[in-house]
Amino acid sequence: TDVTIAALFSWGAQNWRATGWIGVGILEAPVKSFEQNDVLSYAVEWLYRMNEQLRVAVGARGRTSTRGVIPLGTEDLGEFLVSGEWKIGQLLLDVGFGHGFTRNSSDWLLGGGMTWTLAR
């Protein structure tokens, strides 16, 4: 069982917002029974609304181990992310890409999606 406790923050103005969190997690090692790792987890993101239809964001997220010997499956992870959202009426299209900056992170990330919003 994994447990995380974190402090959240959000700060912004009319067209931009900065959000993030920092916390401590206890991760169960998936390979070896009754072994765990304590990690420092983090995320930060800056969002900018260019106009009513277009929003862009940049950020980073990850975790770092607090131990010298790291159990397999609980290694350090970190990713840099860039994304954009385009709103067309009630339809929201988004695309994002990223790159890992630790040895065990994903090399490249690519994602996208479409959301139908009920409220305007």
N, CA, C and O atoms as a Tinker XYZ file with bonds, in Angstrom:
   480  protein
     1  N      0.843000   -1.175000    0.000000    73     2
     2  CA     0.000000    0.000000    0.000000    64     1     3
     3  C      0.886000    1.235000    0.000000    63     2     4     5
     4  O      1.821000    1.329000    0.795000    81     3
     5  N      0.598000    2.187000   -0.891000    73     3     6
     6  CA     1.337000    3.439000   -0.965000    64     5     7
     7  C      0.575000    4.523000   -0.218000    63     6     8     9
     8  O     -0.654000    4.575000   -0.269000    81     7
     9  N      1.308000    5.388000    0.477000    73     7    10
    10  CA     0.715000    6.491000    1.234000    64     9    11
    11  C      1.467000    7.763000    0.870000    63    10    12    13
    12  O      2.696000    7.763000    0.809000    81    11
    13  N      0.731000    8.856000    0.626000    73    11    14
    14  CA     1.342000   10.153000    0.342000    64    13    15
    15  C      0.604000   11.232000    1.105000    63    14    16    17
    16  O     -0.625000   11.222000    1.176000    81    15
    17  N      1.353000   12.163000    1.675000    73    15    18
    18  CA     0.771000   13.348000    2.291000    64    17    19
    19  C      1.487000   14.540000    1.664000    63    18    20    21
    20  O      2.708000   14.532000    1.510000    81    19
    21  N      0.710000   15.571000    1.302000    73    19    22
    22  CA     1.302000   16.681000    0.557000    64    21    23
    23  C      0.665000   18.005000    0.936000    63    22    24    25
    24  O     -0.466000   18.057000    1.422000    81    23
    25  N      1.413000   19.074000    0.704000    73    23    26
    26  CA     0.910000   20.439000    0.839000    64    25    27
    27  C      0.695000   20.987000   -0.568000    63    26    28    29
    28  O      1.583000   20.894000   -1.415000    81    27
    29  N     -0.468000   21.550000   -0.813000    73    27    30
    30  CA    -0.833000   22.073000   -2.126000    64    29    31
    31  C     -0.745000   23.589000   -2.123000    63    30    32    33
    32  O     -0.913000   24.225000   -1.083000    81    31
    33  N     -0.480000   24.173000   -3.297000    73    31    34
    34  CA    -0.522000   25.622000   -3.413000    64    33    35
    35  C     -1.068000   26.016000   -4.773000    63    34    36    37
    36  O     -0.974000   25.260000   -5.741000    81    35
    37  N     -1.634000   27.199000   -4.831000    73    35    38
    38  CA    -2.130000   27.766000   -6.076000    64    37    39
    39  C     -2.105000   29.280000   -5.931000    63    38    40    41
    40  O     -2.547000   29.819000   -4.916000    81    39
    41  N     -1.593000   29.959000   -6.935000    73    39    42
    42  CA    -1.472000   31.399000   -6.889000    64    41    43
    43  C     -1.643000   31.921000   -8.301000    63    42    44    45
    44  O     -1.097000   31.340000   -9.238000    81    43
    45  N     -2.383000   32.996000   -8.478000    73    43    46
    46  CA    -2.580000   33.472000   -9.825000    64    45    47
    47  C     -3.178000   34.847000   -9.916000    63    46    48    49
    48  O     -3.466000   35.500000   -8.913000    81    47
    49  N     -3.355000   35.267000  -11.142000    73    47    50
    50  CA    -3.956000   36.552000  -11.464000    64    49    51
    51  C     -4.963000   36.322000  -12.582000    63    50    52    53
    52  O     -5.443000   35.204000  -12.766000    81    51
    53  N     -5.280000   37.360000  -13.319000    73    51    54
    54  CA    -6.335000   37.280000  -14.322000    64    53    55
    55  C     -6.077000   36.226000  -15.403000    63    54    56    57
    56  O     -6.960000   35.417000  -15.686000    81    55
    57  N     -4.895000   36.218000  -16.008000    73    55    58
    58  CA    -4.632000   35.315000  -17.133000    64    57    59
    59  C     -3.681000   34.164000  -16.824000    63    58    60    61
    60  O     -3.450000   33.325000  -17.694000    81    59
    61  N     -3.127000   34.092000  -15.628000    73    59    62
    62  CA    -2.174000   33.030000  -15.336000    64    61    63
    63  C     -2.427000   32.444000  -13.954000    63    62    64    65
    64  O     -3.077000   33.053000  -13.104000    81    63
    65  N     -1.900000   31.259000  -13.760000    73    63    66
    66  CA    -2.028000   30.584000  -12.470000    64    65    67
    67  C     -0.833000   29.646000  -12.304000    63    66    68    69
    68  O     -0.440000   28.953000  -13.242000    81    67
    69  N     -0.270000   29.635000  -11.113000    73    67    70
    70  CA     0.787000   28.688000  -10.749000    64    69    71
    71  C      0.205000   27.735000   -9.710000    63    70    72    73
    72  O     -0.410000   28.171000   -8.737000    81    71
    73  N      0.397000   26.456000   -9.914000    73    71    74
    74  CA    -0.101000   25.455000   -8.978000    64    73    75
    75  C      0.996000   24.430000   -8.712000    63    74    76    77
    76  O      1.951000   24.311000   -9.479000    81    75
    77  N      0.847000   23.706000   -7.636000    73    75    78
    78  CA     1.811000   22.658000   -7.362000    64    77    79
    79  C      1.590000   22.018000   -6.016000    63    78    80    81
    80  O      0.656000   22.356000   -5.288000    81    79
    81  N      2.457000   21.099000   -5.704000    73    79    82
    82  CA     2.420000   20.433000   -4.410000    64    81    83
    83  C      3.782000   19.832000   -4.113000    63    82    84    85
    84  O      4.579000   19.562000   -5.011000    81    83
    85  N      4.022000   19.634000   -2.835000    73    83    86
    86  CA     5.225000   18.956000   -2.378000    64    85    87
    87  C      4.802000   18.054000   -1.223000    63    86    88    89
    88  O      4.011000   18.453000   -0.369000    81    87
    89  N      5.330000   16.853000   -1.206000    73    87    90
    90  CA     4.888000   15.919000   -0.180000    64    89    91
    91  C      5.872000   14.796000    0.069000    63    90    92    93
    92  O      6.921000   14.700000   -0.568000    81    91
    93  N      5.503000   13.960000    1.005000    73    91    94
    94  CA     6.293000   12.793000    1.376000    64    93    95
    95  C      5.446000   11.560000    1.099000    63    94    96    97
    96  O      4.263000   11.522000    1.435000    81    95
    97  N      6.054000   10.562000    0.489000    73    95    98
    98  CA     5.339000    9.330000    0.185000    64    97    99
    99  C      6.072000    8.111000    0.712000    63    98   100   101
   100  O      7.299000    8.105000    0.820000    81    99
   101  N      5.315000    7.090000    1.035000    73    99   102
   102  CA     5.866000    5.786000    1.403000    64   101   103
   103  C      5.390000    4.817000    0.328000    63   102   104   105
   104  O      4.199000    4.519000    0.233000    81   103
   105  N      6.322000    4.329000   -0.477000    73   103   106
   106  CA     5.992000    3.452000   -1.597000    64   105   107
   107  C      6.382000    2.016000   -1.282000    63   106   108   109
   108  O      7.489000    1.753000   -0.812000    81   107
   109  N      5.477000    1.099000   -1.539000    73   107   110
   110  CA     5.770000   -0.323000   -1.388000    64   109   111
   111  C      6.567000   -0.774000   -2.604000    63   110   112   113
   112  O      6.190000   -0.476000   -3.738000    81   111
   113  N      7.648000   -1.479000   -2.382000    73   111   114
   114  CA     8.452000   -2.006000   -3.480000    64   113   115
   115  C      7.664000   -3.116000   -4.172000    63   114   116   117
   116  O      7.278000   -4.081000   -3.513000    81   115
   117  N      7.412000   -3.012000   -5.483000    73   115   118
   118  CA     6.571000   -4.002000   -6.160000    64   117   119
   119  C      7.254000   -5.351000   -6.382000    63   118   120   121
   120  O      6.576000   -6.344000   -6.646000    81   119
   121  N      8.570000   -5.404000   -6.281000    73   119   122
   122  CA     9.297000   -6.630000   -6.594000    64   121   123
   123  C      9.556000   -7.479000   -5.352000    63   122   124   125
   124  O      9.528000   -8.707000   -5.427000    81   123
   125  N      9.807000   -6.836000   -4.212000    73   123   126
   126  CA    10.180000   -7.558000   -2.995000    64   125   127
   127  C      9.147000   -7.296000   -1.907000    63   126   128   129
   128  O      8.826000   -6.144000   -1.616000    81   127
   129  N      8.629000   -8.360000   -1.307000    73   127   130
   130  CA     7.618000   -8.228000   -0.254000    64   129   131
   131  C      8.199000   -7.579000    0.993000    63   130   132   133
   132  O      9.373000   -7.763000    1.314000    81   131
   133  N      7.370000   -6.823000    1.687000    73   131   134
   134  CA     7.696000   -6.190000    2.963000    64   133   135
   135  C      8.894000   -5.243000    2.868000    63   134   136   137
   136  O      9.660000   -5.099000    3.821000    81   135
   137  N      9.044000   -4.603000    1.714000    73   135   138
   138  CA    10.087000   -3.588000    1.552000    64   137   139
   139  C      9.430000   -2.324000    1.028000    63   138   140   141
   140  O      8.513000   -2.387000    0.208000    81   139
   141  N      9.898000   -1.177000    1.502000    73   139   142
   142  CA     9.300000    0.092000    1.097000    64   141   143
   143  C     10.385000    1.142000    0.926000    63   142   144   145
   144  O     11.539000    0.932000    1.301000    81   143
   145  N      9.997000    2.276000    0.354000    73   143   146
   146  CA    10.910000    3.388000    0.150000    64   145   147
   147  C     10.184000    4.684000    0.486000    63   146   148   149
   148  O      9.018000    4.860000    0.131000    81   147
   149  N     10.869000    5.581000    1.165000    73   147   150
   150  CA    10.325000    6.901000    1.463000    64   149   151
   151  C     10.818000    7.864000    0.389000    63   150   152   153
   152  O     12.009000    7.901000    0.080000    81   151
   153  N      9.895000    8.644000   -0.179000    73   151   154
   154  CA    10.247000    9.547000   -1.272000    64   153   155
   155  C      9.714000   10.948000   -1.005000    63   154   156   157
   156  O      8.736000   11.134000   -0.280000    81   155
   157  N     10.378000   11.926000   -1.604000    73   155   158
   158  CA     9.899000   13.294000   -1.638000    64   157   159
   159  C      9.247000   13.480000   -3.002000    63   158   160   161
   160  O      9.911000   13.333000   -4.028000    81   159
   161  N      7.952000   13.803000   -3.026000    73   159   162
   162  CA     7.206000   13.969000   -4.275000    64   161   163
   163  C      6.952000   15.449000   -4.521000    63   162   164   165
   164  O      6.803000   16.225000   -3.577000    81   163
   165  N      6.902000   15.839000   -5.791000    73   163   166
   166  CA     6.708000   17.245000   -6.124000    64   165   167
   167  C      6.015000   17.394000   -7.472000    63   166   168   169
   168  O      6.060000   16.499000   -8.316000    81   167
   169  N      5.385000   18.526000   -7.652000    73   167   170
   170  CA     4.809000   18.909000   -8.939000    64   169   171
   171  C      4.643000   20.420000   -8.930000    63   170   172   173
   172  O      4.285000   21.006000   -7.908000    81   171
   173  N      4.901000   21.043000  -10.060000    73   171   174
   174  CA     4.688000   22.476000  -10.217000    64   173   175
   175  C      4.243000   22.719000  -11.661000    63   174   176   177
   176  O      4.758000   22.092000  -12.587000    81   175
   177  N      3.289000   23.627000  -11.848000    73   175   178
   178  CA     2.777000   23.910000  -13.189000    64   177   179
   179  C      2.408000   25.384000  -13.287000    63   178   180   181
   180  O      1.866000   25.965000  -12.347000    81   179
   181  N      2.703000   25.969000  -14.413000    73   179   182
   182  CA     2.348000   27.354000  -14.701000    64   181   183
   183  C      1.401000   27.340000  -15.895000    63   182   184   185
   184  O      1.750000   26.833000  -16.961000    81   183
   185  N      0.200000   27.899000  -15.719000    73   183   186
   186  CA    -0.815000   27.936000  -16.772000    64   185   187
   187  C     -1.030000   29.377000  -17.208000    63   186   188   189
   188  O     -1.079000   30.282000  -16.375000    81   187
   189  N     -1.159000   29.591000  -18.511000    73   187   190
   190  CA    -1.397000   30.923000  -19.049000    64   189   191
   191  C     -2.561000   30.862000  -20.033000    63   190   192   193
   192  O     -2.530000   30.098000  -20.997000    81   191
   193  N     -3.583000   31.673000  -19.782000    73   191   194
   194  CA    -4.732000   31.744000  -20.686000    64   193   195
   195  C     -4.467000   32.850000  -21.698000    63   194   196   197
   196  O     -4.468000   34.030000  -21.348000    81   195
   197  N     -4.239000   32.472000  -22.947000    73   195   198
   198  CA    -3.921000   33.440000  -23.997000    64   197   199
   199  C     -5.159000   34.219000  -24.423000    63   198   200   201
   200  O     -5.087000   35.419000  -24.689000    81   199
   201  N     -6.290000   33.531000  -24.485000    73   199   202
   202  CA    -7.588000   34.153000  -24.759000    64   201   203
   203  C     -8.661000   33.194000  -24.254000    63   202   204   205
   204  O     -8.340000   32.222000  -23.570000    81   203
   205  N     -9.909000   33.443000  -24.570000    73   203   206
   206  CA   -10.998000   32.593000  -24.066000    64   205   207
   207  C    -10.943000   31.168000  -24.612000    63   206   208   209
   208  O    -11.496000   30.256000  -23.999000    81   207
   209  N    -10.289000   30.962000  -25.749000    73   207   210
   210  CA   -10.260000   29.634000  -26.372000    64   209   211
   211  C     -8.949000   28.874000  -26.185000    63   210   212   213
   212  O     -8.931000   27.653000  -26.343000    81   211
   213  N     -7.861000   29.551000  -25.856000    73   211   214
   214  CA    -6.546000   28.910000  -25.867000    64   213   215
   215  C     -5.819000   29.090000  -24.533000    63   214   216   217
   216  O     -5.734000   30.196000  -23.999000    81   215
   217  N     -5.294000   27.967000  -24.004000    73   215   218
   218  CA    -4.528000   27.981000  -22.757000    64   217   219
   219  C     -3.309000   27.081000  -22.918000    63   218   220   221
   220  O     -3.409000   25.996000  -23.490000    81   219
   221  N     -2.158000   27.528000  -22.415000    73   219   222
   222  CA    -0.927000   26.740000  -22.467000    64   221   223
   223  C     -0.417000   26.526000  -21.038000    63   222   224   225
   224  O     -0.727000   27.298000  -20.131000    81   223
   225  N      0.368000   25.468000  -20.860000    73   223   226
   226  CA     0.904000   25.156000  -19.532000    64   225   227
   227  C      2.285000   24.525000  -19.669000    63   226   228   229
   228  O      2.560000   23.803000  -20.627000    81   227
   229  N      3.145000   24.808000  -18.702000    73   227   230
   230  CA     4.447000   24.147000  -18.593000    64   229   231
   231  C      4.606000   23.704000  -17.143000    63   230   232   233
   232  O      4.103000   24.356000  -16.228000    81   231
   233  N      5.301000   22.604000  -16.941000    73   231   234
   234  CA     5.459000   22.130000  -15.573000    64   233   235
   235  C      6.438000   20.987000  -15.451000    63   234   236   237
   236  O      7.014000   20.518000  -16.433000    81   235
   237  N      6.610000   20.555000  -14.220000    73   235   238
   238  CA     7.476000   19.421000  -13.909000    64   237   239
   239  C      6.848000   18.648000  -12.759000    63   238   240   241
   240  O      6.153000   19.213000  -11.914000    81   239
   241  N      7.107000   17.344000  -12.745000    73   239   242
   242  CA     6.597000   16.496000  -11.661000    64   241   243
   243  C      7.568000   15.342000  -11.461000    63   242   244   245
   244  O      8.315000   14.974000  -12.368000    81   243
   245  N      7.546000   14.776000  -10.254000    73   243   246
   246  CA     8.415000   13.638000  -10.020000    64   245   247
   247  C      8.512000   13.260000   -8.560000    63   246   248   249
   248  O      7.721000   13.693000   -7.722000    81   247
   249  N      9.505000   12.440000   -8.284000    73   247   250
   250  CA     9.781000   12.005000   -6.919000    64   249   251
   251  C     11.270000   11.696000   -6.814000    63   250   252   253
   252  O     11.920000   11.332000   -7.795000    81   251
   253  N     11.791000   11.848000   -5.606000    73   251   254
   254  CA    13.190000   11.522000   -5.351000    64   253   255
   255  C     13.287000   10.732000   -4.049000    63   254   256   257
   256  O     12.610000   11.042000   -3.069000    81   255
   257  N     14.118000    9.731000   -4.054000    73   255   258
   258  CA    14.252000    8.840000   -2.907000    64   257   259
   259  C     15.013000    9.515000   -1.772000    63   258   260   261
   260  O     15.876000   10.361000   -2.006000    81   259
   261  N     14.688000    9.137000   -0.561000    73   259   262
   262  CA    15.400000    9.642000    0.615000    64   261   263
   263  C     16.413000    8.628000    1.129000    63   262   264   265
   264  O     17.056000    8.862000    2.152000    81   263
   265  N     16.562000    7.509000    0.436000    73   263   266
   266  CA    17.455000    6.436000    0.891000    64   265   267
   267  C     18.655000    6.292000   -0.035000    63   266   268   269
   268  O     18.606000    6.672000   -1.205000    81   267
   269  N     19.723000    5.740000    0.505000    73   267   270
   270  CA    20.913000    5.477000   -0.293000    64   269   271
   271  C     20.737000    4.259000   -1.188000    63   270   272   273
   272  O     21.131000    4.285000   -2.354000    81   271
   273  N     20.152000    3.197000   -0.655000    73   271   274
   274  CA    19.864000    1.986000   -1.427000    64   273   275
   275  C     18.381000    2.029000   -1.773000    63   274   276   277
   276  O     17.527000    1.966000   -0.888000    81   275
   277  N     18.083000    2.136000   -3.065000    73   275   278
   278  CA    16.704000    2.338000   -3.519000    64   277   279
   279  C     16.115000    1.006000   -3.976000    63   278   280   281
   280  O     16.670000    0.375000   -4.876000    81   279
   281  N     15.003000    0.559000   -3.380000    73   279   282
   282  CA    14.364000   -0.684000   -3.817000    64   281   283
   283  C     13.878000   -0.589000   -5.266000    63   282   284   285
   284  O     13.392000    0.455000   -5.701000    81   283
   285  N     14.013000   -1.675000   -5.992000    73   283   286
   286  CA    13.590000   -1.740000   -7.384000    64   285   287
   287  C     12.101000   -1.424000   -7.505000    63   286   288   289
   288  O     11.283000   -1.982000   -6.773000    81   287
   289  N     11.757000   -0.541000   -8.416000    73   287   290
   290  CA    10.367000   -0.150000   -8.624000    64   289   291
   291  C      9.983000    1.137000   -7.920000    63   290   292   293
   292  O      8.873000    1.636000   -8.108000    81   291
   293  N     10.887000    1.686000   -7.106000    73   291   294
   294  CA    10.611000    2.945000   -6.396000    64   293   295
   295  C     11.689000    3.987000   -6.706000    63   294   296   297
   296  O     11.937000    4.881000   -5.898000    81   295
   297  N     12.325000    3.873000   -7.867000    73   295   298
   298  CA    13.427000    4.752000   -8.233000    64   297   299
   299  C     12.956000    6.201000   -8.429000    63   298   300   301
   300  O     11.760000    6.480000   -8.514000    81   299
   301  N     13.933000    7.109000   -8.498000    73   299   302
   302  CA    13.644000    8.513000   -8.765000    64   301   303
   303  C     13.000000    8.661000  -10.138000    63   302   304   305
   304  O     13.402000    8.007000  -11.100000    81   303
   305  N     11.995000    9.530000  -10.214000    73   303   306
   306  CA    11.322000    9.839000  -11.472000    64   305   307
   307  C     11.186000   11.346000  -11.595000    63   306   308   309
   308  O     11.026000   12.041000  -10.592000    81   307
   309  N     11.250000   11.861000  -12.826000    73   307   310
   310  CA    11.038000   13.276000  -13.059000    64   309   311
   311  C     10.708000   13.524000  -14.517000    63   310   312   313
   312  O     11.318000   12.937000  -15.410000    81   311
   313  N      9.736000   14.400000  -14.756000    73   311   314
   314  CA     9.305000   14.694000  -16.125000    64   313   315
   315  C      9.034000   16.182000  -16.277000    63   314   316   317
   316  O      8.462000   16.813000  -15.388000    81   315
   317  N      9.446000   16.732000  -17.400000    73   315   318
   318  CA     9.125000   18.093000  -17.788000    64   317   319
   319  C      7.979000   18.007000  -18.789000    63   318   320   321
   320  O      8.035000   17.199000  -19.715000    81   319
   321  N      6.934000   18.830000  -18.621000    73   319   322
   322  CA     5.729000   18.730000  -19.445000    64   321   323
   323  C      5.354000   20.079000  -20.058000    63   322   324   325
   324  O      5.530000   21.123000  -19.431000    81   323
   325  N      4.839000   20.048000  -21.281000    73   323   326
   326  CA     4.285000   21.215000  -21.966000    64   325   327
   327  C      2.951000   20.782000  -22.558000    63   326   328   329
   328  O      2.862000   19.715000  -23.166000    81   327
   329  N      1.909000   21.600000  -22.386000    73   327   330
   330  CA     0.596000   21.218000  -22.919000    64   329   331
   331  C     -0.173000   22.445000  -23.380000    63   330   332   333
   332  O      0.157000   23.579000  -23.034000    81   331
   333  N     -1.197000   22.190000  -24.163000    73   331   334
   334  CA    -2.072000   23.249000  -24.645000    64   333   335
   335  C     -3.509000   22.764000  -24.715000    63   334   336   337
   336  O     -3.771000   21.584000  -24.950000    81   335
   337  N     -4.443000   23.695000  -24.508000    73   335   338
   338  CA    -5.877000   23.395000  -24.595000    64   337   339
   339  C     -6.531000   24.393000  -25.539000    63   338   340   341
   340  O     -6.233000   25.587000  -25.506000    81   339
   341  N     -7.422000   23.891000  -26.375000    73   339   342
   342  CA    -8.146000   24.725000  -27.323000    64   341   343
   343  C     -9.629000   24.446000  -27.139000    63   342   344   345
   344  O    -10.075000   23.313000  -27.318000    81   343
   345  N    -10.392000   25.467000  -26.785000    73   343   346
   346  CA   -11.823000   25.310000  -26.535000    64   345   347
   347  C    -12.607000   25.796000  -27.750000    63   346   348   349
   348  O    -12.440000   26.925000  -28.212000    81   347
   349  N    -13.468000   24.912000  -28.253000    73   347   350
   350  CA   -14.328000   25.215000  -29.394000    64   349   351
   351  C    -15.757000   24.935000  -28.949000    63   350   352   353
   352  O    -16.197000   23.786000  -28.971000    81   351
   353  N    -16.479000   25.968000  -28.549000    73   351   354
   354  CA   -17.830000   25.774000  -28.022000    64   353   355
   355  C    -17.781000   24.943000  -26.751000    63   354   356   357
   356  O    -17.120000   25.320000  -25.783000    81   355
   357  N    -18.479000   23.816000  -26.751000    73   355   358
   358  CA   -18.475000   22.920000  -25.592000    64   357   359
   359  C    -17.410000   21.828000  -25.697000    63   358   360   361
   360  O    -17.323000   20.965000  -24.824000    81   359
   361  N    -16.611000   21.860000  -26.746000    73   359   362
   362  CA   -15.570000   20.864000  -26.976000    64   361   363
   363  C    -14.212000   21.425000  -26.540000    63   362   364   365
   364  O    -13.858000   22.553000  -26.882000    81   363
   365  N    -13.462000   20.630000  -25.787000    73   363   366
   366  CA   -12.131000   21.025000  -25.332000    64   365   367
   367  C    -11.119000   20.011000  -25.856000    63   366   368   369
   368  O    -11.167000   18.836000  -25.491000    81   367
   369  N    -10.204000   20.462000  -26.711000    73   367   370
   370  CA    -9.149000   19.613000  -27.262000    64   369   371
   371  C     -7.853000   19.933000  -26.537000    63   370   372   373
   372  O     -7.529000   21.102000  -26.329000    81   371
   373  N     -7.108000   18.904000  -26.152000    73   371   374
   374  CA    -5.829000   19.156000  -25.493000    64   373   375
   375  C     -4.750000   18.237000  -26.042000    63   374   376   377
   376  O     -5.019000   17.110000  -26.458000    81   375
   377  N     -3.536000   18.740000  -26.035000    73   375   378
   378  CA    -2.373000   17.982000  -26.468000    64   377   379
   379  C     -1.217000   18.349000  -25.545000    63   378   380   381
   380  O     -1.097000   19.491000  -25.103000    81   379
   381  N     -0.377000   17.373000  -25.265000    73   379   382
   382  CA     0.766000   17.625000  -24.398000    64   381   383
   383  C      1.922000   16.712000  -24.740000    63   382   384   385
   384  O      1.739000   15.615000  -25.267000    81   383
   385  N      3.107000   17.182000  -24.433000    73   383   386
   386  CA     4.284000   16.341000  -24.598000    64   385   387
   387  C      5.259000   16.644000  -23.472000    63   386   388   389
   388  O      5.166000   17.678000  -22.811000    81   387
   389  N      6.185000   15.734000  -23.265000    73   387   390
   390  CA     7.136000   15.908000  -22.187000    64   389   391
   391  C      8.376000   15.067000  -22.400000    63   390   392   393
   392  O      8.480000   14.291000  -23.349000    81   391
   393  N      9.309000   15.249000  -21.485000    73   391   394
   394  CA    10.574000   14.527000  -21.549000    64   393   395
   395  C     11.039000   14.230000  -20.126000    63   394   396   397
   396  O     11.012000   15.108000  -19.263000    81   395
   397  N     11.458000   13.009000  -19.888000    73   395   398
   398  CA    11.958000   12.630000  -18.575000    64   397   399
   399  C     13.353000   13.177000  -18.331000    63   398   400   401
   400  O     14.166000   13.247000  -19.253000    81   399
   401  N     13.637000   13.565000  -17.090000    73   399   402
   402  CA    14.965000   14.088000  -16.783000    64   401   403
   403  C     15.694000   13.294000  -15.704000    63   402   404   405
   404  O     16.677000   13.773000  -15.140000    81   403
   405  N     15.223000   12.093000  -15.415000    73   403   406
   406  CA    15.985000   11.174000  -14.568000    64   405   407
   407  C     16.210000    9.879000  -15.344000    63   406   408   409
   408  O     15.560000    9.636000  -16.361000    81   407
   409  N     17.116000    9.067000  -14.868000    73   407   410
   410  CA    17.493000    7.849000  -15.589000    64   409   411
   411  C     16.318000    6.900000  -15.806000    63   410   412   413
   412  O     16.236000    6.267000  -16.858000    81   411
   413  N     15.410000    6.785000  -14.843000    73   411   414
   414  CA    14.306000    5.831000  -14.936000    64   413   415
   415  C     12.997000    6.444000  -15.425000    63   414   416   417
   416  O     11.975000    5.759000  -15.460000    81   415
   417  N     13.011000    7.712000  -15.799000    73   415   418
   418  CA    11.795000    8.359000  -16.300000    64   417   419
   419  C     11.554000    7.983000  -17.753000    63   418   420   421
   420  O     12.438000    7.453000  -18.427000    81   419
   421  N     10.353000    8.263000  -18.221000    73   419   422
   422  CA    10.040000    8.063000  -19.632000    64   421   423
   423  C     10.965000    8.936000  -20.470000    63   422   424   425
   424  O     11.310000   10.048000  -20.071000    81   423
   425  N     11.361000    8.429000  -21.628000    73   423   426
   426  CA    12.214000    9.220000  -22.505000    64   425   427
   427  C     11.417000   10.396000  -23.069000    63   426   428   429
   428  O     11.759000   11.554000  -22.829000    81   427
   429  N     10.358000   10.098000  -23.814000    73   427   430
   430  CA     9.466000   11.118000  -24.368000    64   429   431
   431  C      8.028000   10.740000  -24.055000    63   430   432   433
   432  O      7.684000    9.559000  -24.015000    81   431
   433  N      7.193000   11.741000  -23.834000    73   431   434
   434  CA     5.774000   11.543000  -23.545000    64   433   435
   435  C      4.960000   12.304000  -24.575000    63   434   436   437
   436  O      5.350000   13.395000  -24.990000    81   435
   437  N      3.843000   11.748000  -24.988000    73   435   438
   438  CA     2.925000   12.420000  -25.899000    64   437   439
   439  C      1.514000   11.997000  -25.529000    63   438   440   441
   440  O      1.234000   10.810000  -25.359000    81   439
   441  N      0.641000   12.963000  -25.408000    73   439   442
   442  CA    -0.741000   12.649000  -25.052000    64   441   443
   443  C     -1.692000   13.668000  -25.637000    63   442   444   445
   444  O     -1.291000   14.768000  -26.017000    81   443
   445  N     -2.935000   13.298000  -25.705000    73   443   446
   446  CA    -3.959000   14.202000  -26.206000    64   445   447
   447  C     -5.317000   13.726000  -25.758000    63   446   448   449
   448  O     -5.486000   12.596000  -25.298000    81   447
   449  N     -6.274000   14.604000  -25.902000    73   447   450
   450  CA    -7.610000   14.219000  -25.488000    64   449   451
   451  C     -8.666000   15.181000  -25.982000    63   450   452   453
   452  O     -8.370000   16.245000  -26.525000    81   451
   453  N     -9.903000   14.776000  -25.779000    73   451   454
   454  CA   -11.052000   15.578000  -26.165000    64   453   455
   455  C    -12.087000   15.452000  -25.056000    63   454   456   457
   456  O    -12.387000   14.351000  -24.595000    81   455
   457  N    -12.630000   16.592000  -24.632000    73   455   458
   458  CA   -13.610000   16.614000  -23.556000    64   457   459
   459  C    -14.837000   17.385000  -24.006000    63   458   460   461
   460  O    -14.720000   18.451000  -24.610000    81   459
   461  N    -16.000000   16.852000  -23.714000    73   459   462
   462  CA   -17.262000   17.542000  -23.967000    64   461   463
   463  C    -17.707000   18.146000  -22.649000    63   462   464   465
   464  O    -17.961000   17.415000  -21.692000    81   463
   465  N    -17.805000   19.472000  -22.582000    73   463   466
   466  CA   -18.186000   20.142000  -21.341000    64   465   467
   467  C    -19.683000   20.405000  -21.328000    63   466   468   469
   468  O    -20.260000   20.809000  -22.337000    81   467
   469  N    -20.308000   20.174000  -20.182000    73   467   470
   470  CA   -21.748000   20.386000  -20.054000    64   469   471
   471  C    -22.077000   21.840000  -19.747000    63   470   472   473
   472  O    -23.096000   22.353000  -20.209000    81   471
   473  N    -21.235000   22.504000  -18.978000    73   471   474
   474  CA   -21.479000   23.906000  -18.623000    64   473   475
   475  C    -20.561000   24.801000  -19.439000    63   474   476   477
   476  O    -19.456000   24.401000  -19.805000    81   475
   477  N    -21.014000   25.990000  -19.718000    73   475   478
   478  CA   -20.175000   26.913000  -20.482000    64   477   479
   479  C    -19.454000   27.828000  -19.586000    63   478   480
   480  O    -18.696000   28.678000  -20.052000    81   479
